[in-house]
Amino acid sequence: MKVENIKHGEMVARVKKDGKRMSKTFIRGEYNRSEKCYELQNYDDINDYVYVKKGTELMLVDY
């Protein structure tokens, strides 16, 4: 599922090119207009952020 189709606050995981899930879980944050990317906050570490571009594939995670 593409990052722009996921709602703000949903829990997601990044996806490797082979389609497998990466180990860290993130919460989808706001869209950063100046950087033109979406913010993902690490679920386990509130000071860890990843920024991904539009079109990046993510996987929804259920807890």
Secondary structure, DSSP 8 states (H G I E B T S, - for coil): -BGGGS-TT-EEEEE-TTS-EEEEEEEEEEEETTTTEEEEEESS-TT-EEEE-TT-BEEE---
